[in-house]
Every structure is written in C-alpha cells, then in structure tokens.
Amino acid sequence: MDVSSSTAANVNSSTQVEVLKKAIDVQEKSVLKVLESANEQSKQVTAQKTGMGNNLNFTA
C-alpha cells in the first residue's frame, strides 16, 4: 500500500513539474512577443517624432 501511494505521488509530482515547465515556456514566448511589439512601436514613435522613415538607406 505504501509503495503504490508513494509511486502515485511521484508520478503526480512529476506531471506537475512538466505542466509548470510548459506553462513557463508559454509565458516566456508571450512576454517575448510583447517585448518585440513594444520595441517595434517604440521605433515607429521615434521615427514619427523625428520625421524620419522606418526604412532609410544612406549610401556614401
């Protein structure tokens, strides 16, 4: 009886760890998307404030 309950607890604990890892991975990806979007918006605002376009190519 003790062995089976111990094994069940270990499996449950292992499953919880995997679920938490997956949740953290999803959150990391979501945060990266938000940061990339904020960075792009910041670039656009800066371009508008300075009157400069987003895609300028200066050649010498």
C-alpha positions in Angstrom: 0.0 0.0 0.0 2.8 2.4 0.9 4.7 1.6 -2.3 1.8 2.3 -4.6 0.8 5.6 -2.9 4.4 6.7 -3.0 4.7 5.9 -6.7 1.4 7.7 -7.4 2.7 10.7 -5.6 5.9 10.7 -7.6 4.1 10.4 -10.9 1.7 13.2 -9.9 4.6 15.4 -8.8 6.5 14.7 -12.0 3.4 15.5 -14.0 3.0 18.8 -12.1 6.6 19.7 -12.8 6.1 19.1 -16.5 2.9 21.2 -16.6 4.7 24.0 -14.8 7.6 23.9 -17.3 5.2 24.1 -20.2 3.3 27.0 -18.6 6.6 28.9 -18.0 7.6 28.2 -21.6 4.3 29.6 -22.9 4.6 32.6 -20.7 8.2 33.3 -21.9 7.1 33.2 -25.5 4.2 35.5 -24.7 6.4 38.0 -22.9 8.9 38.0 -25.8 6.1 38.8 -28.3 5.0 41.7 -26.1 8.6 43.0 -25.8 9.1 42.7 -29.6 5.9 44.5 -30.2 6.7 47.3 -27.8 10.2 47.6 -29.4 8.6 48.0 -32.8 6.1 50.5 -31.6 8.9 52.5 -29.9 10.8 52.6 -33.2 7.7 53.8 -35.0 7.1 56.5 -32.5 10.7 57.7 -32.6 10.5 57.7 -36.4 7.4 59.8 -36.3 8.8 62.3 -33.7 12.0 62.8 -35.7 10.2 62.9 -39.1 12.4 60.0 -40.2 11.0 57.0 -42.0 11.4 53.4 -40.8 13.5 52.3 -43.8 16.1 54.8 -44.8 19.2 53.7 -46.7 22.0 56.2 -46.8 24.8 55.5 -49.2 28.1 57.3 -49.5 
